[in-house]
């Protein structure tokens, strides 16, 4: 039974609970989050603020949810923070589903606000029935061992104190205390998988067998969490060098041990890499796992696999890289001679330097003209660079290949152009036409130049 006493006893035994806790409570206005807010308020020595995410998807209903939460916060005397984003527009812009974008933005903005306020956790209202639904969804999607672990009570800044209580208990608590809350009509739309499972599958499974199902799911989750913990420990102990985040939106998986692992461990490694890139809690499906395993073969070098949430897996010489193409795209333009120009995996800076210190360093381009006259653009098919006095030129793509530029970066690699002529492949080679004369070198003077800095992992 859920009441203030049982909730206090549950929290007191939880690993995340301590005196002086500062919690940001995510409140949609629905029954679950409203009850959670009231329960947390009854805990001793805890500081609470409220955050509400307005998805701008349901017109006046969304406005009603926001107003309800704001008025509730005022009534209870807690600060409230409202985050409003048009999730429908973001879905159209990114090509992700409304559910995916909503989940990504909620998690990201909640954690950012938690960090800004210097709070300990974000508390959300998932309960035991959500846990059952999640496990069934993950099994349906073929998520493998990781799917057995369900929703974590305490992970990556989020706590879910209601996971041991059923929705029936939550609604009973709300009724007993005469709590008001909002009802989201979209929760009855069975075109969504979770709603379909909630409305049709679980009632069939729980009819006359409710306690057995809940006990079974709890046992599965406990075993799944223990097994996944052991797998993650194994990954960290054995593959820490291969399993690296060189640059935030890229995960590189080395090929030294990965192909020899037991299949469920391979799945766990891919799941974890996918989660870090996508920022979503679920892993990959069994079909995507099968496709990723096809990249183990040497003949798959250069091949790409498209995964959900716009994640791409690319096989290169060293291993398998997971990334989002959108994180590496940039617009071409002139280099500013006043500000540092920042791009997704590199930056340019106009400085002055002594020639002898950097004359042979391809990260420096010695200006022949005003920096505003140069154009930085993506490499294009057919681009060539002049390499000697005779005018002989070679393919820029061939230069990138020799420099071992990561395959997934080649189409977005920068070149510097002046009046139609490529003068510099930043960090790799300067055209003969732009090289500094011996006379100037011997003078050892300070000259204006452009310096490029690449993120680690640009070159294999």
Helices and strands as residue ranges (DSSP letters): H 4-12, E 21-26, H 31-41, E 46-54, H 60-76, E 80-84, H 87-94, H 98-117, E 121-123, H 128-140, G 144-149, E 154-155, E 158-159, H 167-176, G 185-188, H 193-196, I 197-201, H 202-206, H 210-239, E 244-247, E 250-254, G 258-260, H 263-278, H 286-293, G 294-296, G 298-300, E 304-307, E 311-315, E 319-324, G 325-328, E 333-334, E 341-342, E 346-354, H 355-358, E 364-366, G 371-373, E 375-378, E 384-386, E 393-395, H 396-402, G 407-412, E 414-418, E 421-425, E 429-430, G 432-434, H 438-443, E 446-454
